[in-house]
Amino acid sequence: MAYSSSLRQQCTPRNKSFMTMPDRSMSPEIEEGSTLVLDDCTALCGDGIYAFGYAGAGHIARLQNCIDGTVKILLADSSQTHHGRRVQPGDLDIYGRITFAWRKI
């Protein structure tokens, strides 16, 4: 898949931030209290785990591009794996992509 130059610019990490996983929504993949490295980006740049805003709240979840142009929000919980919520890409405010997690011991 070829990305346009503007999307490539939005997907090029300029800054890294650290944050703490606030809840168990991604457990067991990412445990509550784990330290996360967040690459600054403002667009969905392929499937992955992102920090994003949706419906007035902040979230950390796996985002997956779908063939029909929607984005599927998936939680780590196996019961949610195939039944994630599908949303329009414009409904998401992407804060960054999670690139590394240190598990809390």
C-alpha positions as CSV (number, residue, x, y, z in Angstrom):
1,M,0.0,0.0,0.0
2,A,1.4,3.4,-1.0
3,Y,0.9,6.3,1.4
4,S,0.5,9.9,0.1
5,S,3.1,12.4,1.2
6,S,0.7,14.1,3.6
7,L,-0.2,10.8,5.3
8,R,3.4,9.9,5.5
9,Q,4.1,13.2,7.2
10,Q,1.3,12.5,9.7
11,C,2.7,9.0,10.3
12,T,6.3,10.1,10.9
13,P,7.0,10.0,14.6
14,R,8.4,13.4,15.7
15,N,8.2,13.0,19.5
16,K,7.9,10.1,22.0
17,S,5.9,10.3,25.1
18,F,5.4,8.0,28.1
19,M,2.1,7.2,29.7
20,T,0.7,4.6,32.1
21,M,-1.9,2.1,31.0
22,P,-5.0,3.4,33.0
23,D,-7.1,0.2,33.1
24,R,-7.4,-3.5,32.2
25,S,-9.1,-3.0,28.8
26,M,-6.0,-4.5,27.0
27,S,-5.2,-7.2,29.6
28,P,-3.4,-9.6,29.3
29,E,-1.5,-8.0,26.4
30,I,-0.9,-4.8,28.3
31,E,-1.5,-4.8,32.0
32,E,-3.0,-1.9,34.0
33,G,-0.1,0.2,35.3
34,S,2.3,-0.7,32.5
35,T,4.5,2.1,31.1
36,L,3.8,2.8,27.5
37,V,5.9,4.5,24.8
38,L,3.7,6.6,22.5
39,D,4.9,7.8,19.1
40,D,3.3,11.1,18.2
41,C,1.2,10.7,15.1
42,T,-2.1,12.2,14.0
43,A,-3.3,9.5,11.6
44,L,-4.0,5.8,11.6
45,C,-0.8,4.4,10.0
46,G,-1.6,0.7,9.7
47,D,-3.0,-1.8,12.2
48,G,-1.7,-1.4,15.7
49,I,-2.3,-0.3,19.3
50,Y,-3.1,3.4,19.5
51,A,-4.1,6.0,22.0
52,F,-7.1,7.9,20.6
53,G,-10.2,9.8,21.4
54,Y,-13.6,8.5,20.5
55,A,-17.1,9.5,21.7
56,G,-15.7,12.1,24.1
57,A,-13.4,9.8,25.9
58,G,-9.7,8.7,25.7
59,H,-8.9,5.1,24.8
60,I,-6.0,2.7,24.3
61,A,-7.0,-0.2,22.0
62,R,-5.9,-2.1,18.9
63,L,-7.2,-0.4,15.7
64,Q,-7.6,-2.4,12.5
65,N,-8.3,-1.0,9.0
66,C,-11.2,-2.9,7.4
67,I,-11.8,-3.5,3.6
68,D,-15.0,-1.4,3.6
69,G,-13.0,1.7,4.8
70,T,-14.1,1.6,8.4
71,V,-11.8,1.0,11.4
72,K,-12.4,-1.8,13.9
73,I,-11.7,-1.1,17.6
74,L,-10.5,-4.3,19.3
75,L,-9.8,-5.0,22.9
76,A,-7.3,-7.6,24.1
77,D,-10.1,-9.6,25.8
78,S,-10.6,-12.7,23.5
79,S,-14.4,-12.3,23.7
80,Q,-14.0,-9.0,21.9
81,T,-11.5,-10.1,19.2
82,H,-13.9,-10.7,16.4
83,H,-16.7,-8.4,17.5
84,G,-15.0,-5.1,17.8
85,R,-16.9,-1.9,17.2
86,R,-16.6,-0.5,13.6
87,V,-16.3,3.3,13.3
88,Q,-15.6,5.8,10.6
89,P,-11.9,7.0,10.6
90,G,-13.1,10.6,10.9
91,D,-14.8,9.7,14.2
92,L,-11.4,9.0,15.8
93,D,-8.8,11.5,17.1
94,I,-5.5,9.7,16.9
95,Y,-3.1,10.8,19.7
96,G,-0.3,8.4,18.9
97,R,0.7,4.8,18.3
98,I,1.9,2.6,21.2
99,T,5.3,1.2,20.2
100,F,6.5,-0.4,23.5
101,A,5.1,-1.5,26.8
102,W,6.9,-2.3,30.1
103,R,4.9,-4.7,32.1
104,K,4.2,-3.8,35.6
105,I,5.6,-6.5,38.0
